[in-house]
Amino acid sequence: MTIEGLHRIDSTRLEVPKGYKTGMRTNGIIYIDEVLEKALEKDAIEQVANVATLPGIVGSSLAMPDIHTGYGFSIGGVAAFDLKEGIISPGGVGYDINCGVRLLRTNLYKDDVTPKIKELVENFYRDIPTGVGSKGKLRLNSDEHRKVLLQGARWVVEQGFGEKEDLERTESQGCIDGADPDLISDKAYERGRSQLGTLGSGNHFTEIQYVDEIYDEGIANALGLFKKQITVMIHTGSRGFGHQVCTDFLEVMQKAVQKYEINLPDRELACAPFESPEARDYLACMRAAANFAWANRQLIMHWVRESFMNILGTGPRTIGLDLIYDVAHNIAKIEEHIVKGEKRKLVVHRKGATRAFPPGHPELPPAYKHIGQPVIIPGDMGRASYVLAGTERGMTESFGSTCHGAGRLMSRHQAIRKAKGRAIWREMEDMGVIVRSAGRETLAEEMPEAYKDVSNVVDVVHNAGLSKKVARLRPLGVIKG
């Protein structure tokens, strides 16, 4: 039964009509089926409607099926804005700027790794700094820190932590131009100084998986995926550095709202006109944080490669730990899109949503031009993750965007209460998944039942045509913050 005030367009689309809330400039579209709709939060619907009131919004205010309430924008939110009439809002990116996912393929089969899985997980946990306040193995001086913010993963590869092929298979080649280290606060520098190459806390993880289902043989072959193959997924972002950049600019944007007399239904939507100095400064600092995140994931991938070689006692050529792709899901980018038959440059906010460009898009690596952009969707640590590919329909309908994960069902506090008296690590081991974590509370917060079933979420975006299923990956071992 459809929620009061909303209109079900079809089996995967729910409309928030333009008249749902005073001040809406456009409608909202939530990609969700009737099963997931039962868990749809009223506050998240309100946030989709609130975003539709923002100046210069182009098309609909969108939300993916992993939608849940966030800061300002819902998690799973997508919104595009005109560069002259529109705005930019830190709430449309989130605190963890360029939180994203990186997927590696190997030449190994499940049976090659299962006997060593506990050793590998322990080695990961020892070699990859994990958890709140964790410190990386690299200690950056001021000049090196600036270079990371300007060059992202490129700087890391130049230092010997990876190959140039890694950059070719990273969104934006691991670096967005236009960062300005001079605008970064001292506090942000301090928080990020020792965190490069660290996993962080919460839902961030490094996971050993195996391919248990192939849905599209042609695309899977192009990505180098096959049944029973071992893969590794890395999920993390810009750590305390990006969090501080967001915190700093929320204060700036609150003042900008008053300065430019922008009427907002929620102060968490604090924003500034795209052409304003405040917006330019935020973009420059957000890009610096995004570059930090790409450098971070590149370094963690290096530690993963070393751990496999140490435990399996063989070289990289035998193991074949090659990057399939790295994609962001908390970012704002200037992109070209066709709107009502006209090509326009827009600033697209994706907050808990993944870019999913179609075959032939100029930003794709040559190896993937014919199949579309790889889309990497992590699930919870007990069920599955997915690989998808971008589509033409997604490009025209959702600004080339799709879901980013399973989406929470419970708050972190609710999950901790629900897990009281339980040994989550043992439950996971009984499911065949070896888990190491910095603390019991993290495992409680991240237990599988705290999340929607990612298979349901992925089916919605697949059936809606926003992206297409390629492969399903099952977890074997994971380290959590």
Residue, then its C-alpha position, 0 to 999 in steps of 0.5 A: m500500500t502506497i504511503e499517503g501523499l505519494h504516488r506509485i508510478d510503477s513497480t520501482r518508482l515512487e513519486v513525491p508530487k510537487g504539491y507534497k510540500t510548500g515550496m517544492r520547485t519539482n517533484g521527487i522520485i524514490y526508486i523503491d519497490e513495495v517490499l522496501e517501501k515498508a521500511l521507508e522513513k517519513d523523515a527521509i521522504e521529507q528530505v527528498a521533498n526539501v531538496a526539491t525546494l532548492p534554487g536551480i534544481v534540474g530534473s527531479s529530486l532523486a533517491m535510491p532504494d538504499i535511502h535512509t535519513g541523513y544530514g540535510f539530504s537523505i542518504g541515497g540522494v541525488a540532485a543536479f543543479d544549474l551552474k548559474e541559478g543553482i547552489i552547492s550544499p555540503g549536506g548533498v555530499g556528506y561528512d565523509i567526502n568521497c567515501g567510496v569502494r575499490l574492487l580487486r580481482t585475483n587469479l585465485y579460486k575460493d579453494d586456494v584461499t579458504p584454508k588461509i582465510k584466518e591468517l589473511v584476515e589477521n594479516f589485514y588487521r595487523d597491516i591496515p590501521t583500522g578504527v577510530g583515531s587509527k594512524g597510518k604507516l606514512r607520516l606526511n610532512s606539510d609539503e607531502h600533505r599538500k601534494v596528496l590534496l592536489q594529486g590524490a592517488r597519482w602522488v601515491v603511485e609515484q611513491g611506489f605504492g601501485e601501478k599507473e594501470d591503477l589510476e586508469r581504473t579509478e574514477s577521475q583517474g584518482c584526482i580531481d583538478g581544482a583543489d586548493p590546499d591553502l583554503i584548508s583549515d589547520k584543524a583539518y590538516e591536523r586530523g588528516r596528517s596521520q590518517l592516510g592509509t587507514l580504514g577508519s570506523g563504522n561501515h568501512f571495511t576491507e573484505i575478502q570475497y568470492v564470485d558466486e553468481i554471474y548474471d552477464e557473462g560478457i561484461a563479467n569477462a571484460l572485467g576479468l570476473f569468473k565463478k569461484q574467483i577470489t576478489v577483495m573490496i575496500h570501502t573507506g573515504s577521507r577519514g577525519f580530514g573530509h569530516q572536518v572540511c564538511t564541518d568547517f563549511l557547514e558554518v560558512m554555508q549557514k552564513a551564506v544562507q543569510k547573506y544571499e537570502i535563501n529560504l530553506p525548509d531545513r537549516e541542514l540544507a545550508c548552501a550557497p549559490f554555485e557562482s559565489p565565493e563560498a561555493r567556489d571555496y567549498l568545491a576547492c576544499m571538497r576536491a582536496a578531500a576527495n583526492f585524499a580519499w583516493a590516495n587513502r584507498q590506493l595505499i590500503m590496496h598496496w597493503v592488501r597486495e603485500s598481505f596476500m604475498n606474505i601469507l600465500g608466499t608467492g608473487p603478484r603475477t601469480i596472485g593477480l591482484d589487479l584493480i577492477y575499478d574505484v568509484a566514489h559515492n559521496i561527492a559533487k561533480i560538474e558533469e555534462h547531461i542532456v536535459k530536454g534535448e539540450k546538453r548542459k553542465l550541471v553540478v551533480h550531488r551524489k550522497g550515498a549514490t554511485r556514479a553509473f555512466p553508460p557504454g561509450h561515455p568519454e570518462l570511461p577507461p578504454a577497456y570498459k568503453h564498450i560495457g559501461q562503467p563498473v558499479i561496485i555495491p557493498g552489502d553487509m558483512g554477512r550476505a553479499s556485494y554486487v558488481l553492476a554496470g552503467t546504462e543509457r537509461g540511468m544516464t538519461e533518468s538519474f544523471g548516471s546514478t545508482c544505489h551505493g549499498a544496502g542502506r541501514l534499517m536500524s540506527r547504530h544505537q538500535a543495533i547495539r541494543k539489539a546485539k546486547g548479550r550476543a557474540i556477533w563475531r561467533e555468529m559470523e563465523d558460524m555463517g562462514v565469515i571470519v571477522r576482525s574488528a576494533g571493538r565489539e560495538t562496531l560489530a554490533e552496529e554493523m551486524p547484517e540485520a542492521y541493514k536492508d538486504v542488498s539483493n533487494v536494493v540491487d534488484v530495484v535499480h536493475n529492474a528500473g534500468l539504472s544499472k544492470k547486474v553483472a556478478r554477486l560476491r559472497p564474503l569470506g573474511v572481513i576487517k571492520g573499524 
